[in-house]
Amino acid sequence: MSQETMLNKAETAEKRLAELKAKLEEIRKFKIEEKIKELTEENATLVIQVEKAKKELIELENLHGKKQYGKNDKQISLKKEKKDSKKKDKQPAAESHEIIDIRKLDLRIGKVIDIDKHPDADTLYVQQIDCGEPEARTVVSGLVNHVPIDQMRGRLVMVLCNLKPVKMRGITSEGMIMCASSPDKVEVLIPPNGAVPGDLVQCDGYPRDPDAQLNPKKKVFETCAPDLKTNHAKVACYKDSPLVVKGKGAVVAETLIGVSVK
Protein backbone atom coordinates (compact mmCIF):
# COMPACT_ATOMS: atom_id res chain seq x y z
CA MET A 1 0.00 0.00 0.00
CA SER A 2 1.35 3.34 -1.10
CA GLN A 3 1.96 6.21 1.26
CA GLU A 4 -0.67 8.34 -0.52
CA THR A 5 -3.31 5.67 0.01
CA MET A 6 -2.50 5.46 3.70
CA LEU A 7 -2.83 9.26 4.10
CA ASN A 8 -6.23 9.21 2.38
CA LYS A 9 -7.46 6.50 4.71
CA ALA A 10 -6.19 8.42 7.74
CA GLU A 11 -8.02 11.60 6.62
CA THR A 12 -11.19 9.57 6.06
CA ALA A 13 -10.87 8.05 9.53
CA GLU A 14 -10.38 11.48 11.15
CA LYS A 15 -13.43 12.86 9.33
CA ARG A 16 -15.45 9.85 10.48
CA LEU A 17 -14.24 10.31 14.02
CA ALA A 18 -15.19 14.02 13.92
CA GLU A 19 -18.67 13.10 12.64
CA LEU A 20 -19.07 10.54 15.42
CA LYS A 21 -18.01 13.12 18.02
CA ALA A 22 -20.53 15.63 16.63
CA LYS A 23 -23.32 13.04 16.74
CA LEU A 24 -22.34 12.07 20.30
CA GLU A 25 -22.51 15.74 21.37
CA GLU A 26 -25.96 16.07 19.77
CA ILE A 27 -27.15 12.95 21.58
CA ARG A 28 -25.73 14.26 24.89
CA LYS A 29 -27.49 17.62 24.47
CA PHE A 30 -30.72 15.87 23.60
CA LYS A 31 -30.50 13.66 26.67
CA ILE A 32 -29.80 16.68 28.91
CA GLU A 33 -32.74 18.61 27.49
CA GLU A 34 -34.92 15.54 27.87
CA LYS A 35 -33.86 15.18 31.53
CA ILE A 36 -34.46 18.88 32.19
CA LYS A 37 -37.92 18.60 30.71
CA GLU A 38 -38.60 15.52 32.85
CA LEU A 39 -37.45 17.28 36.03
CA THR A 40 -39.46 20.40 35.18
CA GLU A 41 -42.58 18.30 34.80
CA GLU A 42 -41.89 16.53 38.11
CA ASN A 43 -41.34 19.88 39.84
CA ALA A 44 -44.62 21.24 38.51
CA THR A 45 -46.38 18.14 39.83
CA LEU A 46 -44.77 18.58 43.26
CA VAL A 47 -45.80 22.25 43.41
CA ILE A 48 -49.40 21.26 42.76
CA GLN A 49 -49.21 18.57 45.47
CA VAL A 50 -47.69 20.99 48.00
CA GLU A 51 -50.36 23.63 47.34
CA LYS A 52 -53.04 20.98 47.72
CA ALA A 53 -51.53 19.77 51.01
CA LYS A 54 -51.31 23.40 52.33
CA LYS A 55 -54.93 23.99 51.42
CA GLU A 56 -55.99 20.81 53.24
CA LEU A 57 -53.92 21.80 56.30
CA ILE A 58 -55.45 25.29 56.43
CA GLU A 59 -58.92 23.79 56.21
CA LEU A 60 -58.13 21.45 59.11
CA GLU A 61 -56.70 24.28 61.23
CA ASN A 62 -59.72 26.46 60.49
CA LEU A 63 -61.95 23.64 61.71
CA HIS A 64 -60.03 23.74 65.02
CA GLY A 65 -60.31 27.52 65.29
CA LYS A 66 -56.68 28.40 64.54
CA LYS A 67 -56.24 31.84 62.94
CA GLN A 68 -54.44 31.84 59.59
CA TYR A 69 -51.85 34.35 58.41
CA GLY A 70 -50.75 35.09 54.90
CA LYS A 71 -47.16 35.96 54.08
CA ASN A 72 -47.83 39.70 54.40
CA ASP A 73 -49.78 39.14 57.61
CA LYS A 74 -46.81 37.29 59.10
CA GLN A 75 -44.44 40.08 58.15
CA ILE A 76 -46.78 42.68 59.68
CA SER A 77 -47.14 40.56 62.82
CA LEU A 78 -43.38 40.14 63.18
CA LYS A 79 -42.83 43.87 62.65
CA LYS A 80 -45.46 44.65 65.29
CA GLU A 81 -43.85 42.24 67.75
CA LYS A 82 -40.43 43.85 67.18
CA LYS A 83 -41.94 47.33 67.58
CA ASP A 84 -43.74 46.36 70.78
CA SER A 85 -40.54 44.74 72.07
CA LYS A 86 -38.56 47.94 71.42
CA LYS A 87 -41.22 50.02 73.16
CA LYS A 88 -41.10 47.67 76.11
CA ASP A 89 -37.30 47.90 76.29
CA LYS A 90 -37.42 51.69 76.18
CA GLN A 91 -39.93 51.96 79.01
CA PRO A 92 -38.23 52.74 82.33
CA ALA A 93 -38.38 49.99 84.94
CA ALA A 94 -41.24 50.45 87.36
CA GLU A 95 -39.95 52.16 90.44
CA SER A 96 -40.38 50.31 93.69
CA HIS A 97 -42.39 52.33 96.19
CA GLU A 98 -41.75 49.91 99.04
CA ILE A 99 -40.61 51.72 102.14
CA ILE A 100 -37.53 50.16 103.68
CA ASP A 101 -36.91 51.38 107.21
CA ILE A 102 -37.35 50.24 110.81
CA ARG A 103 -41.07 49.63 110.39
CA LYS A 104 -40.11 46.44 108.49
CA LEU A 105 -38.17 45.04 111.47
CA ASP A 106 -40.09 42.81 113.90
CA LEU A 107 -38.51 43.86 117.20
CA ARG A 108 -39.95 42.26 120.33
CA ILE A 109 -39.11 41.71 123.96
CA GLY A 110 -37.98 38.21 124.84
CA LYS A 111 -36.78 36.33 127.89
CA VAL A 112 -33.82 33.94 127.91
CA ILE A 113 -35.28 30.79 129.49
CA ASP A 114 -32.34 28.51 128.74
CA ILE A 115 -28.73 29.00 127.60
CA ASP A 116 -25.68 26.86 126.88
CA LYS A 117 -22.42 27.27 125.04
CA HIS A 118 -22.45 26.11 121.46
CA PRO A 119 -21.01 22.56 121.34
CA ASP A 120 -18.88 23.38 118.28
CA ALA A 121 -17.99 27.07 118.80
CA ASP A 122 -16.29 28.52 121.87
CA THR A 123 -17.53 32.09 121.27
CA LEU A 124 -21.21 31.31 120.72
CA TYR A 125 -24.17 30.88 123.08
CA VAL A 126 -27.25 28.86 122.14
CA GLN A 127 -30.28 30.39 123.85
CA GLN A 128 -33.93 29.45 124.09
CA ILE A 129 -35.88 32.72 124.15
CA ASP A 130 -39.54 33.20 125.02
CA CYS A 131 -40.88 35.91 122.68
CA GLY A 132 -44.53 35.48 123.68
CA GLU A 133 -45.10 32.80 121.04
CA PRO A 134 -46.35 29.22 121.47
CA GLU A 135 -42.77 27.91 121.34
CA ALA A 136 -39.44 29.41 122.37
CA ARG A 137 -37.03 30.54 119.66
CA THR A 138 -33.53 29.13 119.32
CA VAL A 139 -31.12 32.05 118.99
CA VAL A 140 -27.36 31.71 118.51
CA SER A 141 -25.37 34.75 119.63
CA GLY A 142 -21.68 35.64 119.74
CA LEU A 143 -21.77 36.99 123.29
CA VAL A 144 -19.56 34.51 125.13
CA ASN A 145 -16.64 36.97 125.33
CA HIS A 146 -18.86 39.91 126.31
CA VAL A 147 -21.49 38.72 128.81
CA PRO A 148 -21.09 35.95 131.40
CA ILE A 149 -23.54 33.09 130.97
CA ASP A 150 -25.09 33.68 134.42
CA GLN A 151 -25.94 37.26 133.43
CA MET A 152 -27.72 36.04 130.30
CA ARG A 153 -29.81 33.33 131.93
CA GLY A 154 -33.33 34.59 132.75
CA ARG A 155 -32.78 38.17 131.53
CA LEU A 156 -35.06 40.22 129.26
CA VAL A 157 -33.68 41.18 125.85
CA MET A 158 -34.80 42.86 122.63
CA VAL A 159 -34.92 40.37 119.76
CA LEU A 160 -35.09 40.91 116.00
CA CYS A 161 -37.57 38.15 115.17
CA ASN A 162 -38.10 38.22 111.40
CA LEU A 163 -34.61 37.49 110.14
CA LYS A 164 -34.44 34.50 107.83
CA PRO A 165 -33.37 31.50 109.97
CA VAL A 166 -29.73 30.65 109.38
CA LYS A 167 -27.48 27.81 110.52
CA MET A 168 -24.54 28.82 112.71
CA ARG A 169 -22.07 25.97 113.07
CA GLY A 170 -24.83 23.41 112.58
CA ILE A 171 -27.53 25.00 114.78
CA THR A 172 -30.35 27.03 113.23
CA SER A 173 -30.71 30.53 114.71
CA GLU A 174 -34.18 32.10 114.58
CA GLY A 175 -33.43 35.66 115.60
CA MET A 176 -30.87 38.14 116.86
CA ILE A 177 -30.36 39.65 120.34
CA MET A 178 -29.93 43.39 119.89
CA CYS A 179 -26.93 45.02 121.58
CA ALA A 180 -25.18 48.34 121.87
CA SER A 181 -21.76 47.83 120.32
CA SER A 182 -18.49 49.73 120.23
CA PRO A 183 -15.06 48.49 119.11
CA ASP A 184 -14.16 47.87 122.77
CA LYS A 185 -17.41 46.75 124.36
CA VAL A 186 -20.74 45.04 123.68
CA GLU A 187 -23.77 45.48 125.96
CA VAL A 188 -27.09 43.64 125.69
CA LEU A 189 -29.84 46.26 125.49
CA ILE A 190 -32.14 46.58 128.50
CA PRO A 191 -35.94 46.61 128.02
CA PRO A 192 -38.02 49.02 130.17
CA ASN A 193 -39.36 48.08 133.59
CA GLY A 194 -42.62 46.15 133.33
CA ALA A 195 -41.86 44.75 129.89
CA VAL A 196 -42.83 41.11 129.33
CA PRO A 197 -42.05 38.52 126.63
CA GLY A 198 -43.96 39.30 123.45
CA ASP A 199 -44.16 43.08 123.97
CA LEU A 200 -43.72 44.87 120.66
CA VAL A 201 -40.98 47.46 120.27
CA GLN A 202 -42.10 50.57 118.41
CA CYS A 203 -40.52 53.71 117.01
CA ASP A 204 -42.39 57.02 116.93
CA GLY A 205 -42.98 58.17 113.34
CA TYR A 206 -42.48 54.69 111.91
CA PRO A 207 -45.66 52.61 112.40
CA ARG A 208 -44.88 48.91 112.63
CA ASP A 209 -45.33 47.03 109.36
CA PRO A 210 -42.89 44.11 109.62
CA ASP A 211 -42.50 41.48 106.93
CA ALA A 212 -43.22 37.95 108.11
CA GLN A 213 -39.63 37.17 107.12
CA LEU A 214 -37.05 39.60 105.79
CA ASN A 215 -35.84 38.91 102.26
CA PRO A 216 -32.02 38.81 102.46
CA LYS A 217 -31.78 40.19 98.92
CA LYS A 218 -33.53 43.41 99.96
CA LYS A 219 -30.99 43.97 102.77
CA VAL A 220 -33.60 45.61 105.01
CA PHE A 221 -31.62 45.35 108.25
CA GLU A 222 -28.43 46.44 106.51
CA THR A 223 -30.30 49.51 105.25
CA CYS A 224 -31.57 50.37 108.75
CA ALA A 225 -28.35 49.58 110.62
CA PRO A 226 -26.46 52.89 110.02
CA ASP A 227 -29.35 54.80 111.67
CA LEU A 228 -29.67 52.49 114.69
CA LYS A 229 -27.67 54.06 117.55
CA THR A 230 -27.80 54.96 121.21
CA ASN A 231 -28.25 58.65 121.95
CA HIS A 232 -26.67 60.85 124.64
CA ALA A 233 -29.11 59.36 127.19
CA LYS A 234 -28.11 55.76 126.23
CA VAL A 235 -31.55 55.23 124.61
CA ALA A 236 -31.62 52.97 121.55
CA CYS A 237 -32.91 55.05 118.61
CA TYR A 238 -33.63 54.93 114.91
CA LYS A 239 -32.80 58.29 113.32
CA ASP A 240 -32.95 59.84 116.81
CA SER A 241 -36.44 58.43 117.45
CA PRO A 242 -36.40 56.19 120.58
CA LEU A 243 -37.26 52.50 120.47
CA VAL A 244 -39.97 51.99 123.07
CA VAL A 245 -42.47 49.55 124.48
CA LYS A 246 -45.66 51.55 124.43
CA GLY A 247 -46.73 52.66 127.90
CA LYS A 248 -43.64 51.15 129.55
CA GLY A 249 -40.62 53.09 128.36
CA ALA A 250 -37.55 53.01 126.16
CA VAL A 251 -34.98 50.33 125.45
CA VAL A 252 -31.57 51.48 126.72
CA ALA A 253 -27.92 50.52 126.92
CA GLU A 254 -26.19 50.06 130.25
CA THR A 255 -23.38 52.56 129.66
CA LEU A 256 -22.65 53.04 125.95
CA ILE A 257 -23.50 56.40 124.33
CA GLY A 258 -23.53 57.16 120.61
CA VAL A 259 -22.71 53.62 119.46
CA SER A 260 -24.27 51.27 116.94
CA VAL A 261 -27.23 49.09 117.84
CA LYS A 262 -26.94 45.67 116.20
C-alpha positions as CSV (number, residue, x, y, z in Angstrom):
1,M,0.0,0.0,0.0
2,S,1.3,3.3,-1.1
3,Q,2.0,6.2,1.3
4,E,-0.7,8.3,-0.5
5,T,-3.3,5.7,0.0
6,M,-2.5,5.5,3.7
7,L,-2.8,9.3,4.1
8,N,-6.2,9.2,2.4
9,K,-7.5,6.5,4.7
10,A,-6.2,8.4,7.7
11,E,-8.0,11.6,6.6
12,T,-11.2,9.6,6.1
13,A,-10.9,8.0,9.5
14,E,-10.4,11.5,11.1
15,K,-13.4,12.9,9.3
16,R,-15.5,9.9,10.5
17,L,-14.2,10.3,14.0
18,A,-15.2,14.0,13.9
19,E,-18.7,13.1,12.6
20,L,-19.1,10.5,15.4
21,K,-18.0,13.1,18.0
22,A,-20.5,15.6,16.6
23,K,-23.3,13.0,16.7
24,L,-22.3,12.1,20.3
25,E,-22.5,15.7,21.4
26,E,-26.0,16.1,19.8
27,I,-27.1,12.9,21.6
28,R,-25.7,14.3,24.9
29,K,-27.5,17.6,24.5
30,F,-30.7,15.9,23.6
31,K,-30.5,13.7,26.7
32,I,-29.8,16.7,28.9
33,E,-32.7,18.6,27.5
34,E,-34.9,15.5,27.9
35,K,-33.9,15.2,31.5
36,I,-34.5,18.9,32.2
37,K,-37.9,18.6,30.7
38,E,-38.6,15.5,32.8
39,L,-37.4,17.3,36.0
40,T,-39.5,20.4,35.2
41,E,-42.6,18.3,34.8
42,E,-41.9,16.5,38.1
43,N,-41.3,19.9,39.8
44,A,-44.6,21.2,38.5
45,T,-46.4,18.1,39.8
46,L,-44.8,18.6,43.3
47,V,-45.8,22.2,43.4
48,I,-49.4,21.3,42.8
49,Q,-49.2,18.6,45.5
50,V,-47.7,21.0,48.0
51,E,-50.4,23.6,47.3
52,K,-53.0,21.0,47.7
53,A,-51.5,19.8,51.0
54,K,-51.3,23.4,52.3
55,K,-54.9,24.0,51.4
56,E,-56.0,20.8,53.2
57,L,-53.9,21.8,56.3
58,I,-55.4,25.3,56.4
59,E,-58.9,23.8,56.2
60,L,-58.1,21.4,59.1
61,E,-56.7,24.3,61.2
62,N,-59.7,26.5,60.5
63,L,-62.0,23.6,61.7
64,H,-60.0,23.7,65.0
65,G,-60.3,27.5,65.3
66,K,-56.7,28.4,64.5
67,K,-56.2,31.8,62.9
68,Q,-54.4,31.8,59.6
69,Y,-51.9,34.3,58.4
70,G,-50.7,35.1,54.9
71,K,-47.2,36.0,54.1
72,N,-47.8,39.7,54.4
73,D,-49.8,39.1,57.6
74,K,-46.8,37.3,59.1
75,Q,-44.4,40.1,58.2
76,I,-46.8,42.7,59.7
77,S,-47.1,40.6,62.8
78,L,-43.4,40.1,63.2
79,K,-42.8,43.9,62.7
80,K,-45.5,44.6,65.3
81,E,-43.8,42.2,67.8
82,K,-40.4,43.8,67.2
83,K,-41.9,47.3,67.6
84,D,-43.7,46.4,70.8
85,S,-40.5,44.7,72.1
86,K,-38.6,47.9,71.4
87,K,-41.2,50.0,73.2
88,K,-41.1,47.7,76.1
89,D,-37.3,47.9,76.3
90,K,-37.4,51.7,76.2
91,Q,-39.9,52.0,79.0
92,P,-38.2,52.7,82.3
93,A,-38.4,50.0,84.9
94,A,-41.2,50.4,87.4
95,E,-39.9,52.2,90.4
96,S,-40.4,50.3,93.7
97,H,-42.4,52.3,96.2
98,E,-41.8,49.9,99.0
99,I,-40.6,51.7,102.1
100,I,-37.5,50.2,103.7
101,D,-36.9,51.4,107.2
102,I,-37.3,50.2,110.8
103,R,-41.1,49.6,110.4
104,K,-40.1,46.4,108.5
105,L,-38.2,45.0,111.5
106,D,-40.1,42.8,113.9
107,L,-38.5,43.9,117.2
108,R,-39.9,42.3,120.3
109,I,-39.1,41.7,124.0
110,G,-38.0,38.2,124.8
111,K,-36.8,36.3,127.9
112,V,-33.8,33.9,127.9
113,I,-35.3,30.8,129.5
114,D,-32.3,28.5,128.7
115,I,-28.7,29.0,127.6
116,D,-25.7,26.9,126.9
117,K,-22.4,27.3,125.0
118,H,-22.4,26.1,121.5
119,P,-21.0,22.6,121.3
120,D,-18.9,23.4,118.3
121,A,-18.0,27.1,118.8
122,D,-16.3,28.5,121.9
123,T,-17.5,32.1,121.3
124,L,-21.2,31.3,120.7
125,Y,-24.2,30.9,123.1
126,V,-27.2,28.9,122.1
127,Q,-30.3,30.4,123.8
128,Q,-33.9,29.5,124.1
129,I,-35.9,32.7,124.2
130,D,-39.5,33.2,125.0
131,C,-40.9,35.9,122.7
132,G,-44.5,35.5,123.7
133,E,-45.1,32.8,121.0
134,P,-46.3,29.2,121.5
135,E,-42.8,27.9,121.3
136,A,-39.4,29.4,122.4
137,R,-37.0,30.5,119.7
138,T,-33.5,29.1,119.3
139,V,-31.1,32.1,119.0
140,V,-27.4,31.7,118.5
141,S,-25.4,34.7,119.6
142,G,-21.7,35.6,119.7
143,L,-21.8,37.0,123.3
144,V,-19.6,34.5,125.1
145,N,-16.6,37.0,125.3
146,H,-18.9,39.9,126.3
147,V,-21.5,38.7,128.8
148,P,-21.1,35.9,131.4
149,I,-23.5,33.1,131.0
150,D,-25.1,33.7,134.4
151,Q,-25.9,37.3,133.4
152,M,-27.7,36.0,130.3
153,R,-29.8,33.3,131.9
154,G,-33.3,34.6,132.8
155,R,-32.8,38.2,131.5
156,L,-35.1,40.2,129.3
157,V,-33.7,41.2,125.8
158,M,-34.8,42.9,122.6
159,V,-34.9,40.4,119.8
160,L,-35.1,40.9,116.0
161,C,-37.6,38.2,115.2
162,N,-38.1,38.2,111.4
163,L,-34.6,37.5,110.1
164,K,-34.4,34.5,107.8
165,P,-33.4,31.5,110.0
166,V,-29.7,30.6,109.4
167,K,-27.5,27.8,110.5
168,M,-24.5,28.8,112.7
169,R,-22.1,26.0,113.1
170,G,-24.8,23.4,112.6
171,I,-27.5,25.0,114.8
172,T,-30.3,27.0,113.2
173,S,-30.7,30.5,114.7
174,E,-34.2,32.1,114.6
175,G,-33.4,35.7,115.6
176,M,-30.9,38.1,116.9
177,I,-30.4,39.7,120.3
178,M,-29.9,43.4,119.9
179,C,-26.9,45.0,121.6
180,A,-25.2,48.3,121.9
181,S,-21.8,47.8,120.3
182,S,-18.5,49.7,120.2
183,P,-15.1,48.5,119.1
184,D,-14.2,47.9,122.8
185,K,-17.4,46.7,124.4
186,V,-20.7,45.0,123.7
187,E,-23.8,45.5,126.0
188,V,-27.1,43.6,125.7
189,L,-29.8,46.3,125.5
190,I,-32.1,46.6,128.5
191,P,-35.9,46.6,128.0
192,P,-38.0,49.0,130.2
193,N,-39.4,48.1,133.6
194,G,-42.6,46.2,133.3
195,A,-41.9,44.8,129.9
196,V,-42.8,41.1,129.3
197,P,-42.0,38.5,126.6
198,G,-44.0,39.3,123.4
199,D,-44.2,43.1,124.0
200,L,-43.7,44.9,120.7
201,V,-41.0,47.5,120.3
202,Q,-42.1,50.6,118.4
203,C,-40.5,53.7,117.0
204,D,-42.4,57.0,116.9
205,G,-43.0,58.2,113.3
206,Y,-42.5,54.7,111.9
207,P,-45.7,52.6,112.4
208,R,-44.9,48.9,112.6
209,D,-45.3,47.0,109.4
210,P,-42.9,44.1,109.6
211,D,-42.5,41.5,106.9
212,A,-43.2,37.9,108.1
213,Q,-39.6,37.2,107.1
214,L,-37.0,39.6,105.8
215,N,-35.8,38.9,102.3
216,P,-32.0,38.8,102.5
217,K,-31.8,40.2,98.9
218,K,-33.5,43.4,100.0
219,K,-31.0,44.0,102.8
220,V,-33.6,45.6,105.0
221,F,-31.6,45.3,108.2
222,E,-28.4,46.4,106.5
223,T,-30.3,49.5,105.2
224,C,-31.6,50.4,108.7
225,A,-28.3,49.6,110.6
226,P,-26.5,52.9,110.0
227,D,-29.4,54.8,111.7
228,L,-29.7,52.5,114.7
229,K,-27.7,54.1,117.5
230,T,-27.8,55.0,121.2
231,N,-28.2,58.7,122.0
232,H,-26.7,60.8,124.6
233,A,-29.1,59.4,127.2
234,K,-28.1,55.8,126.2
235,V,-31.6,55.2,124.6
236,A,-31.6,53.0,121.6
237,C,-32.9,55.0,118.6
238,Y,-33.6,54.9,114.9
239,K,-32.8,58.3,113.3
240,D,-33.0,59.8,116.8
241,S,-36.4,58.4,117.5
242,P,-36.4,56.2,120.6
243,L,-37.3,52.5,120.5
244,V,-40.0,52.0,123.1
245,V,-42.5,49.5,124.5
246,K,-45.7,51.5,124.4
247,G,-46.7,52.7,127.9
248,K,-43.6,51.1,129.5
249,G,-40.6,53.1,128.4
250,A,-37.6,53.0,126.2
251,V,-35.0,50.3,125.4
252,V,-31.6,51.5,126.7
253,A,-27.9,50.5,126.9
254,E,-26.2,50.1,130.3
255,T,-23.4,52.6,129.7
256,L,-22.6,53.0,126.0
257,I,-23.5,56.4,124.3
258,G,-23.5,57.2,120.6
259,V,-22.7,53.6,119.5
260,S,-24.3,51.3,116.9
261,V,-27.2,49.1,117.8
262,K,-26.9,45.7,116.2
